[in-house]
Amino acid sequence: MKRFVYLALAVATVGTAGVIRLARGSDHQDTPEVELNPATDMTDVYAFPGASADRTVLVLNTWAFITPAQTSSTYFDPNVLYQLKIDNNTDGLEDKVIQITFDGTGSDQTVSVRGPLVPPVVGAMGNRIATVPPAVSGPINTVLGSAAGMQVFAGWRDDPFFIDLEQFFRIIPDRKPVTGPLAQLPDTPSASAFRTPGIDYVAGFNVLSIVIELPTASLTAGGNPKIGVWGTTSK
């Protein structure tokens, strides 16, 4: 199973950054398939400048709408391969990949990160784990790695998202989830506007977040400061 979120970002090794035309994200529970398989549901992919001018942060969030009561019992799926793919020559194909896998279940779960490396397989079917040792590995909910190299955090995080989701599903009822409280909302075809002020509907909910900070030079190539970043999940 795969889902894609695409985000294109220009990142210069000297620390300047600019967004190029296409940027998509915030894609929570958009099909019944991923709603019923929340561990594969990518909610967001982010890329932004890191702690210093020569570093970049990449984020892949999964598993939307984890309630506080569910948080301590919700973990990454050890059968899913999570990947961040990087195009550094603007041809729309990944030139490097960061692969994230998990071992075990429960509070003893560990994360392993491989890459950035040349992808074992390029394209939509590129879900083969590279046969190299992890660059960083260790327990979840812990900052791993080094400040000079790659740093990794994988675990629960709050997911603020300002949208009047209840009103949205009344305005466009065919996008309603098939399960949960939002599925029970009555259709209101006459609804035409969001409520004011803005509503953080997911306040108090969490996601499972994979956060990786690393040297920008490990992502770029040939003096080209622009990279395209997208995420995939697969089994």
Secondary structure, 3 states (H helix, E strand, C coil): CCCEEEEEEEECCCCCEECCCCECCCCCCCCHHHHCCHHHCEEEEEEEECCCCCEEEEEEEEEEEECHHHHCCCCCCCCCEEEEEEECCCCCCCCEEEEEEEECCHHHCEEEEEEEECCCCCCCCCCCCCCCCCCEEEECCCCEECCCCCEEEEEEEECCCCECHHHHHHHCHHHCCCCCHHHHCCCCCCCCCCCCCCCECCCCCEEEEEEEEEEHHHCCECCECEEEEEEEEEC
